[in-house]
Amino acid sequence: MARTDDRFREAFNNLLEVCKSLKTGDALPSETSLATTLDVSRTVVRSALTRLDSEGIISWEGRRKTLLRPPETNDWLATREETLSPEELEQRFLDWILRFDVPPGTPLNVTELARTWNVQPHALQEFLASLSRFGLVQRRKRGGWELLGFTTNYAVELSDFRKMLELNAICELLTLPDDAPIWAKLAELKQDHLELQEQLSTRFHDFSLLDERFHNALGSVVKNRFTAEFQRVISLIFHYHYQWDKKDERCRNAAAIVEHLRLIDALLDRDEDKALAAARDHLNTSKQTLLASLSIHDLA
């Protein structure tokens, strides 16, 4: 695909996003305004408008450009493959909002963000639609998206919901037979925790990934599509919170490893009372760590 053709296709697809934010009968912005928004020349804008007109998406008469119908999925042009996978896009977006540079209520410029992250606008639109189920973003009345924000209330609600899911998972885990894969997985995780504990002075940054593996393993025993969906956002946010606040990171991770090992040992001993007590203590600590991170960034 030639560079100039690729540039046109990108501009055309971005222009479709502009049309998507309008209602049938609305007028499109001026060519100059579109060139600024799409970051292309007016020549490229005119070429894209010509195609929109020929496809019956707009009516273009003189300076007036009117939307005749909303864009459909097959209107978008094929372009180079996105450089970010859906998982990478998810992590890039959460990293962006959780750096606390983006306040609640911020309108999300899909065209600009898609260009920044080198993904297609429709892929970003689909991703935002999936996130809207978790209350992180919402559609604006006049089109587009708005960031609801990662606030203290959101953190508290997410932590409480996480506790409910994880305590339930532990109860289900303890009913599984001895040949269930989770037992070998827990034994493996125990060794990984002990190894990291011994090497913590040089590897304490590795804990966030180990924490993610551990909690994902616990959640994996529950075969419920709704639980699995919410575990995704819970896992990502609690994984990222270990990166927000570097103060006393080594000490916090050392304490969390001890809490994990206490829970793993109780599970391997098939002791439900000790396992639930260990889980509650660890989840409460994790909640307080998350809230402390928000407080440091003036969001508490």
Secondary structure, 3 states (H helix, E strand, C coil): CCHHHHHHHHHHHHHHHHHHCCCCCCECCCHHHHHHHHCCCHHHHHHHHHHHHHCCCEEEECCEEEECCCCCHHHCCCCCCCCCCHHHHHHHHHHHHCCCCCCCCCEECHHHHHHHHCCCHHHHHHHHHHHHHHCCEEECCCCCEEECCCCHHHHHHHHHHHHHHHHHHHHHHCCCCCCCHHHHHHHHHHHHHHHHHHCHHHHHHHHHHHHHHHHHHHHCCCCCHHHHHHHHHHHHHHHHHHHHCCCCHHHHHHHHHHHHHHHHHHHHCCCHHHHHHHHHHHHHHHHHHHHHHHHHCCCC
